[in-house]
Structures are given as C-alpha cells and as structure tokens.
Amino acid sequence: MTRQTLTAIAFGLTLAGPVAALDLNDMSAAESDAFGEQVRAYLLENPEVIFEAVAVMEQRQERLAAANDADLLDAHADAIFNDGFSWVGGNPDGDVTIVEFMDYRCGYCRKAFPEVNKLIASDDNIRLIIKEFPILGEGSTMASRFAIATKQTLGDDAYEAVHDALMAYNGEIAEPGLRRLAEALDLDADVIMAAMDSDDVTAVIDANRALAGALNISGTPSFVMQNQMVRGYVPFDGMQQIVAEIRGE
C-alpha cells in the first residue's frame, strides 16, 4: 500500500471521528505497513467510510469549480453580456440573462434549441444572448459565418430567422444550400454571401472563441446563466430551476 493511498485513506478515517494527527512521511516502512494493515481492517469493517470520503471530496471540488467559474464570469463580464455584436433576444431588459455558446452542427445544441425557446416563451423576463461558437469543422464555421453575415448586413430579425432555420437545417452546409435557405426566407442571398468572408465576420468568431477559451468552455452547448456556468445540455425543467435559484425563489 503506497503512502499516497494511506494518506487518502487517513483522510477518510477522519470522517468517522477524531484521530491523532499523522505524518506519514515520517513513518518507517515497517510503521507504514503496520498502519496500512490497521486501515485495511478498519475499512473492511466500515466500507461506507470510503464512499463518505469520496462524496466529501466531490463536494469540495464542485465548490472550488463554482468559485473559479464565478471569478471568470466577473473578470469577463463585459465580453459575456455586452459585447456589442451578439444577437440579443427575449426581453432585453430582463432580470436574468442567459448566454448560449452554440454550434449549428451540434446535436445537443439542436436538442436544447426548443427547450431554450420554451423557456423564453414561458418567462417574459429573460434576456437571451447567442454566441456563435463553431467547433465542429468547416461546415460549422460556414454556417456561423452565414448567420453572422446575415446579422451584420440585414439586421437582427433576419439573423433570428436564419438562426432558427439553421437549427432545423438537415442539408449539406455549402453555398448552394445556404443560398436556397436565404431565398426561402426572402433574404438577399447575394448580400449575405458577399459578407461571409469579411474581416468583421471573422472578428466575431475569433472573439467568441477567445472568450470561450478564457471561460474554459470547450464544448457546445454551454451556457452562462447570470452568475452560473452550465456546461452541456440542460432540459427545460432544469433551466427553469436554475432561473428560480438565481432569483432567490
């Protein structure tokens, strides 16, 4: 039994009651072996101690992660909530802001899409911000460029229509399909296509990727829900619960 293992088990034993302070590094090999046998005997009689120790360590790790996330959100608040270029929906003056980092080719983003819409429809006091965060290859980047170019050239309403359509789009993400999508929405495809590779569109994607990196976001969907980081898909009920907790309800 290694000294590292003994140290971990000694921590677990402290959960069962007070024990004398131990410095395992000062033990001889014979003393370590003897202590290890005592620990083994104790754990065989009280195996629940191991699960208690694991639970405590997980709780500590969760608290540390939440504290770290809070520091990150505070440090990057302007870029998260007021970048000046991301689309804002719901109630712009809502008391709770939800920021979603998404990718149009992400299956869980598509699964979250109706859940987020349901939340916004059921609660008229939520501000929604969409961060285009293409991470799943060339098709993802092209779709995001198309959506961002739509916003920059044709405005927020056109972006919303394109965003919703791309979330339901099952065809190949290439110029012909995107052009047909624009035409189906009665949007000027030529204007959008001409802007897709512009520096302004690239700047948005680069900024969102840099922000995601700073926030330790590597997957989609990821959410900032006011003062909490939520990495991964959350169903409607879960989002409702988080919003209620934020409001202190």
C-alpha positions as CSV (number, residue, x, y, z in Angstrom):
1,M,0.0,0.0,0.0
2,T,1.6,3.3,-1.1
3,R,2.0,6.4,1.1
4,Q,-0.4,8.3,-1.2
5,T,-3.1,5.6,-0.7
6,L,-2.5,5.7,3.0
7,T,-2.9,9.5,3.0
8,A,-6.2,9.3,1.1
9,I,-7.5,6.6,3.5
10,A,-6.4,8.6,6.5
11,F,-8.5,11.4,5.3
12,G,-11.4,9.1,5.0
13,L,-10.9,7.9,8.6
14,T,-11.2,11.5,9.8
15,L,-14.8,11.4,8.7
16,A,-15.6,8.7,11.1
17,G,-14.3,10.6,14.1
18,P,-11.3,12.3,15.6
19,V,-7.9,10.7,15.0
20,A,-4.5,11.6,16.1
21,A,-2.5,13.8,13.7
22,L,-0.4,11.6,11.4
23,D,2.6,12.5,9.3
24,L,3.0,9.5,7.0
25,N,6.2,10.9,5.5
26,D,7.9,10.4,8.9
27,M,6.9,6.8,9.2
28,S,9.3,4.0,8.6
29,A,8.5,1.3,6.0
30,A,7.5,-1.1,8.9
31,E,5.3,1.5,10.5
32,S,3.6,2.3,7.2
33,D,2.9,-1.4,6.7
34,A,1.5,-1.8,10.2
35,F,-0.7,1.3,9.8
36,G,-1.8,0.0,6.4
37,E,-2.9,-3.2,7.9
38,Q,-4.9,-1.3,10.6
39,V,-6.5,0.8,7.9
40,R,-7.4,-2.2,5.8
41,A,-9.0,-3.9,8.8
42,Y,-11.0,-0.8,9.7
43,L,-12.3,-0.4,6.1
44,L,-13.3,-4.0,5.8
45,E,-15.5,-3.4,8.9
46,N,-16.6,0.1,7.8
47,P,-16.6,0.3,4.0
48,E,-19.1,3.2,4.0
49,V,-16.2,5.5,5.1
50,I,-14.7,5.3,1.6
51,F,-18.0,6.5,0.0
52,E,-18.3,9.2,2.5
53,A,-14.7,10.4,1.8
54,V,-15.4,10.3,-2.0
55,A,-18.6,12.3,-1.5
56,V,-16.8,15.0,0.6
57,M,-14.0,15.3,-2.0
58,E,-16.5,15.7,-4.8
59,Q,-18.4,18.4,-2.9
60,R,-15.1,20.2,-2.3
61,Q,-14.2,20.0,-6.0
62,E,-17.6,21.3,-7.0
63,R,-17.3,24.3,-4.7
64,L,-13.9,25.1,-6.0
65,A,-15.1,24.8,-9.6
66,A,-18.1,27.1,-8.9
67,A,-15.8,29.6,-7.2
68,N,-13.4,29.5,-10.1
69,D,-16.3,30.0,-12.6
70,A,-17.6,32.9,-10.6
71,D,-14.2,34.6,-10.8
72,L,-14.0,34.0,-14.5
73,L,-17.5,35.4,-15.1
74,D,-16.7,38.5,-13.1
75,A,-13.4,39.0,-15.0
76,H,-15.0,38.7,-18.4
77,A,-18.5,40.2,-17.7
78,D,-18.4,42.9,-20.4
79,A,-17.4,40.4,-23.1
80,I,-20.1,37.9,-22.0
81,F,-23.0,40.2,-21.5
82,N,-22.3,43.4,-23.5
83,D,-20.0,42.6,-26.4
84,G,-22.0,44.9,-28.8
85,F,-22.2,42.3,-31.7
86,S,-24.0,39.2,-30.4
87,W,-27.7,38.8,-31.1
88,V,-29.9,39.6,-28.1
89,G,-33.4,38.1,-27.8
90,G,-36.1,37.6,-25.2
91,N,-36.5,40.7,-23.0
92,P,-33.5,43.0,-23.5
93,D,-34.3,44.4,-20.0
94,G,-34.9,41.0,-18.4
95,D,-33.7,40.4,-14.8
96,V,-31.9,37.1,-15.8
97,T,-29.5,36.9,-18.7
98,I,-28.8,33.6,-20.4
99,V,-25.8,33.4,-22.8
100,E,-25.6,30.3,-25.1
101,F,-22.4,29.2,-26.8
102,M,-23.7,27.1,-29.7
103,D,-22.7,25.3,-32.9
104,Y,-25.3,24.6,-35.7
105,R,-24.0,21.1,-36.3
106,C,-24.1,20.2,-32.6
107,G,-26.8,17.6,-31.8
108,Y,-27.2,18.7,-28.3
109,C,-27.5,22.3,-29.4
110,R,-30.3,21.2,-31.6
111,K,-31.9,19.3,-28.7
112,A,-31.5,22.4,-26.4
113,F,-32.9,24.8,-29.1
114,P,-36.7,24.1,-28.4
115,E,-36.0,23.9,-24.7
116,V,-34.4,27.4,-24.7
117,N,-37.3,28.7,-26.8
118,K,-39.8,27.2,-24.5
119,L,-38.1,28.9,-21.5
120,I,-38.1,32.3,-23.2
121,A,-41.8,31.9,-24.3
122,S,-42.8,30.9,-20.7
123,D,-40.9,33.7,-19.0
124,D,-41.0,37.2,-20.3
125,N,-38.3,38.5,-18.0
126,I,-35.3,36.6,-19.5
127,R,-32.6,38.2,-21.8
128,L,-31.1,35.7,-24.3
129,I,-27.7,36.2,-25.9
130,I,-26.4,33.9,-28.7
131,K,-22.7,33.4,-29.1
132,E,-21.7,31.8,-32.4
133,F,-19.1,29.2,-31.4
134,P,-18.3,26.9,-34.4
135,I,-16.1,24.0,-33.2
136,L,-17.3,21.0,-35.3
137,G,-15.4,21.6,-38.5
138,E,-15.7,23.6,-41.7
139,G,-19.5,23.2,-42.0
140,S,-20.0,24.6,-38.6
141,T,-17.8,27.6,-39.4
142,M,-19.5,28.2,-42.7
143,A,-23.0,28.1,-41.0
144,S,-21.8,30.6,-38.4
145,R,-20.3,32.9,-41.0
146,F,-23.6,32.8,-42.9
147,A,-25.6,33.7,-39.7
148,I,-23.2,36.5,-38.6
149,A,-23.1,37.9,-42.1
150,T,-26.9,38.0,-42.1
151,K,-27.0,39.9,-38.9
152,Q,-24.3,42.4,-40.0
153,T,-25.9,43.1,-43.4
154,L,-29.6,42.6,-42.9
155,G,-30.2,43.1,-39.2
156,D,-31.4,41.2,-36.1
157,D,-34.7,40.0,-37.4
158,A,-33.1,38.4,-40.4
159,Y,-30.5,36.8,-38.2
160,E,-33.1,35.3,-35.9
161,A,-34.9,33.8,-39.0
162,V,-31.6,32.3,-40.3
163,H,-30.5,31.1,-36.8
164,D,-33.8,29.3,-36.4
165,A,-33.7,27.8,-39.9
166,L,-30.1,26.6,-39.5
167,M,-31.0,24.9,-36.3
168,A,-33.5,22.8,-38.2
169,Y,-31.5,22.5,-41.4
170,N,-30.5,18.9,-42.4
171,G,-28.9,19.5,-45.8
172,E,-25.2,19.9,-46.6
173,I,-23.8,23.2,-45.3
174,A,-22.4,24.6,-48.5
175,E,-23.1,27.7,-50.6
176,P,-26.0,26.2,-52.8
177,G,-27.9,25.0,-49.7
178,L,-27.3,28.3,-47.8
179,R,-28.4,30.3,-50.8
180,R,-31.6,28.3,-51.1
181,L,-32.2,28.8,-47.4
182,A,-31.8,32.6,-47.7
183,E,-34.2,32.7,-50.7
184,A,-36.8,30.6,-48.8
185,L,-36.7,33.2,-46.0
186,D,-37.0,36.0,-48.7
187,L,-33.5,37.3,-47.8
188,D,-30.9,38.7,-50.3
189,A,-28.5,35.8,-50.6
190,D,-26.0,37.7,-52.7
191,V,-25.6,40.3,-49.9
192,I,-25.1,37.7,-47.3
193,M,-22.7,35.6,-49.4
194,A,-20.6,38.7,-50.2
195,A,-20.1,39.4,-46.5
196,M,-19.4,35.9,-45.2
197,D,-15.6,36.0,-45.5
198,S,-15.3,39.6,-44.3
199,D,-12.9,40.7,-41.5
200,D,-15.9,41.8,-39.5
201,V,-17.4,38.3,-39.5
202,T,-14.0,36.7,-38.7
203,A,-13.6,39.1,-35.8
204,V,-16.8,37.9,-34.2
205,I,-15.9,34.3,-34.4
206,D,-12.4,35.0,-33.1
207,A,-13.7,37.0,-30.2
208,N,-16.2,34.2,-29.3
209,R,-13.5,31.6,-29.4
210,A,-11.2,33.6,-27.3
211,L,-13.9,34.2,-24.7
212,A,-14.8,30.5,-24.7
213,G,-11.1,29.7,-24.0
214,A,-10.9,32.2,-21.2
215,L,-14.0,30.7,-19.6
216,N,-12.8,27.1,-20.0
217,I,-15.6,26.3,-22.5
218,S,-14.6,23.6,-24.9
219,G,-18.0,22.1,-25.9
220,T,-21.4,23.1,-27.0
221,P,-24.0,23.9,-25.9
222,S,-22.5,25.8,-22.9
223,F,-24.5,28.4,-21.0
224,V,-23.8,31.3,-18.8
225,M,-26.9,31.8,-16.7
226,Q,-26.5,35.1,-15.0
227,N,-23.8,34.2,-12.4
228,Q,-23.5,30.5,-13.1
229,M,-21.7,28.4,-15.7
230,V,-23.6,25.5,-17.1
231,R,-21.6,23.3,-19.5
232,G,-23.7,20.9,-21.5
233,Y,-27.3,20.3,-22.4
234,V,-29.9,21.2,-19.8
235,P,-33.6,20.4,-20.2
236,F,-36.4,22.9,-19.8
237,D,-37.2,21.9,-16.2
238,G,-33.5,22.2,-15.2
239,M,-33.2,25.7,-16.8
240,Q,-36.4,26.8,-15.0
241,Q,-34.9,25.6,-11.7
242,I,-31.7,27.5,-12.2
243,V,-33.5,30.7,-13.1
244,A,-35.6,30.3,-10.0
245,E,-32.5,29.9,-7.9
246,I,-30.9,33.0,-9.4
247,R,-34.0,35.0,-8.5
248,G,-34.0,33.5,-5.0
249,E,-37.4,31.9,-5.4
